[in-house]
Amino acid sequence: MHDKAAQTKEAIMPDKDATKSALSPLKWVAGGTPTNYNMLIFRTLNRELGLPNANSDHLAALFRDKLMPVRSWWLKRAPGAWKQFKNAVEHKKLGAPGVVNFVDARTKWFDQVVDEAITQHAIKQVVIIAAGYDTRSYRFAAKHPGVKFFEVDLPHASRCAPASMYTATAGVPSIISVLVST
């Protein structure tokens, strides 16, 4: 009876190590980096490849280069690296097909919604929760100087982001670090 229960549990709940090994190729491509780093790279891929559906985030590449200089150096200098990286990230079985186009569409949509809220509804404060390495507050601060931007994120993202962007932009949001415990 005990053995039967153990077998059933293994069939329903796979071993954590087995799950990790199945995802190891994608983890290798992403470099085992936190999600905010990956989203930053994903936001720059279509633009670097010159694709027409790329978002208009002109600061993401500057941010990426400051936060990930080695990876940026490799992507810029290895022949075909951008295309290879996108293909690996969107691999049919090991990646997330369509993720780069999704991130671009999401960036465009949020940019449009925030811009409309500011211009059509006279919004004077914008709070970006879980900002990660989003550059929207930096880009929009220059475009809408009367609007106050706040970024709320975990301390490690909050420490890295402003230091990297001070030299790249004129507008600087208020940064709010939040410790979250479970």
C-alpha positions as CSV (number, residue, x, y, z in Angstrom):
1,M,0.0,0.0,0.0
2,H,2.8,2.4,0.9
3,D,4.7,1.8,-2.3
4,K,1.5,2.3,-4.4
5,A,1.0,5.7,-2.7
6,A,4.6,6.7,-3.3
7,Q,4.3,5.8,-7.0
8,T,1.1,7.8,-7.4
9,K,2.7,10.8,-5.7
10,E,5.7,10.5,-8.1
11,A,3.4,10.3,-11.1
12,I,1.4,13.4,-10.1
13,M,4.3,15.5,-8.6
14,P,7.5,15.0,-10.6
15,D,10.8,15.3,-8.8
16,K,12.0,18.9,-8.6
17,D,15.4,17.9,-10.1
18,A,13.8,16.3,-13.1
19,T,11.8,19.5,-13.8
20,K,14.9,21.6,-13.5
21,S,16.8,19.4,-15.9
22,A,14.0,19.6,-18.5
23,L,14.2,23.4,-18.4
24,S,17.9,23.6,-18.3
25,P,18.4,24.6,-22.0
26,L,16.1,27.6,-21.5
27,K,17.7,28.5,-18.2
28,W,21.1,28.4,-20.0
29,V,19.9,30.7,-22.7
30,A,18.4,33.1,-20.2
31,G,21.5,32.8,-18.1
32,G,19.6,31.9,-14.9
33,T,18.9,35.6,-14.6
34,P,16.0,37.1,-12.7
35,T,12.8,37.8,-14.7
36,N,13.4,41.6,-14.8
37,Y,16.7,41.1,-16.6
38,N,15.1,38.7,-19.1
39,M,12.2,41.1,-19.8
40,L,14.7,43.9,-20.4
41,I,16.4,41.8,-23.0
42,F,13.1,40.6,-24.6
43,R,12.1,44.3,-24.9
44,T,15.2,45.0,-27.0
45,L,15.3,41.9,-29.3
46,N,12.9,42.9,-32.1
47,R,14.4,46.4,-32.1
48,E,17.9,45.0,-32.4
49,L,16.7,42.7,-35.2
50,G,15.1,45.7,-37.0
51,L,11.6,44.1,-37.0
52,P,8.6,46.4,-37.7
53,N,6.7,45.2,-34.7
54,A,9.4,46.4,-32.2
55,N,8.3,48.7,-29.4
56,S,9.6,52.3,-29.2
57,D,11.5,51.9,-25.9
58,H,14.7,53.6,-26.9
59,L,16.2,53.5,-23.4
60,A,15.9,49.7,-22.9
61,A,19.1,49.0,-24.8
62,L,21.1,51.5,-22.7
63,F,19.7,50.0,-19.6
64,R,20.5,46.5,-20.8
65,D,24.1,47.5,-21.7
66,K,24.7,49.0,-18.2
67,L,23.2,46.1,-16.2
68,M,24.5,43.2,-18.4
69,P,27.7,44.4,-20.1
70,V,29.1,40.9,-20.8
71,R,25.9,39.6,-22.3
72,S,25.3,42.8,-24.3
73,W,28.9,42.7,-25.6
74,W,28.4,39.1,-26.8
75,L,25.0,39.8,-28.4
76,K,26.4,42.8,-30.3
77,R,29.6,41.1,-31.5
78,A,28.9,37.4,-32.2
79,P,27.6,37.0,-35.7
80,G,23.9,36.3,-35.7
81,A,23.7,36.3,-31.9
82,W,20.5,38.3,-31.7
83,K,18.6,36.0,-34.0
84,Q,20.1,32.9,-32.3
85,F,19.1,34.2,-28.9
86,K,15.5,35.0,-30.0
87,N,15.2,31.5,-31.6
88,A,16.4,29.9,-28.4
89,V,14.1,31.9,-26.2
90,E,11.1,31.1,-28.4
91,H,12.1,27.5,-29.1
92,K,8.9,25.4,-29.7
93,K,9.7,22.8,-27.0
94,L,12.2,24.4,-24.6
95,G,11.3,28.1,-24.7
96,A,8.2,30.3,-24.8
97,P,7.1,30.8,-28.4
98,G,5.9,34.4,-29.0
99,V,7.2,35.8,-25.8
100,V,9.2,38.6,-27.5
101,N,6.3,39.8,-29.6
102,F,4.1,39.6,-26.5
103,V,6.5,41.8,-24.5
104,D,6.6,44.3,-27.4
105,A,2.8,44.4,-27.7
106,R,2.5,44.8,-23.9
107,T,5.0,47.6,-23.9
108,K,3.2,49.4,-26.7
109,W,-0.2,49.0,-25.0
110,F,1.0,50.2,-21.5
111,D,2.8,53.2,-23.2
112,Q,-0.4,54.1,-25.0
113,V,-2.6,53.7,-21.9
114,V,-0.3,55.8,-19.7
115,D,0.1,58.5,-22.3
116,E,-3.7,58.7,-22.8
117,A,-4.2,58.9,-19.1
118,I,-1.8,61.8,-18.8
119,T,-2.9,63.8,-21.8
120,Q,-6.6,63.1,-21.8
121,H,-7.4,62.9,-18.1
122,A,-4.8,65.2,-16.6
123,I,-3.2,62.5,-14.5
124,K,-0.4,64.0,-12.4
125,Q,1.0,60.9,-10.7
126,V,1.9,57.5,-12.1
127,V,2.8,54.6,-9.9
128,I,4.5,51.6,-11.6
129,I,4.3,48.5,-9.4
130,A,6.9,45.8,-9.8
131,A,8.7,48.1,-12.2
132,G,11.7,45.8,-12.7
133,Y,13.9,47.4,-15.3
134,D,11.0,49.1,-17.1
135,T,12.1,52.5,-18.6
136,R,8.6,54.0,-18.9
137,S,9.0,56.4,-16.0
138,Y,12.3,57.7,-17.4
139,R,10.9,58.0,-21.0
140,F,7.7,59.7,-19.9
141,A,9.2,62.0,-17.3
142,A,10.9,63.9,-20.2
143,K,7.8,63.8,-22.3
144,H,5.5,64.9,-19.4
145,P,7.5,67.1,-17.1
146,G,4.6,68.0,-14.8
147,V,3.9,64.4,-13.9
148,K,5.4,62.7,-10.9
149,F,6.5,59.1,-11.4
150,F,6.9,56.5,-8.7
151,E,8.5,53.1,-9.1
152,V,7.7,50.4,-6.5
153,D,9.9,47.3,-6.5
154,L,12.0,44.9,-4.5
155,P,15.2,46.4,-3.0
156,H,17.6,44.7,-5.4
157,A,15.8,46.1,-8.5
158,S,15.4,49.5,-6.9
159,R,19.2,49.7,-6.1
160,C,20.3,48.7,-9.7
161,A,17.8,50.7,-11.8
162,P,18.4,54.3,-10.8
163,A,22.2,54.1,-10.8
164,S,22.1,52.7,-14.3
165,M,19.8,55.3,-15.7
166,Y,20.9,58.6,-14.1
167,T,23.3,59.3,-16.9
168,A,21.0,58.2,-19.7
169,T,17.9,60.4,-18.9
170,A,16.8,63.7,-17.7
171,G,13.8,62.6,-15.7
172,V,14.2,60.5,-12.6
173,P,11.3,58.8,-10.8
174,S,10.9,58.5,-7.1
175,I,12.1,55.0,-6.2
176,I,10.2,53.0,-3.5
177,S,11.8,49.8,-2.2
178,V,9.5,47.3,-0.7
179,L,10.5,44.1,1.2
180,V,7.9,41.4,0.7
181,S,7.9,38.3,3.0
182,T,5.8,35.2,2.6
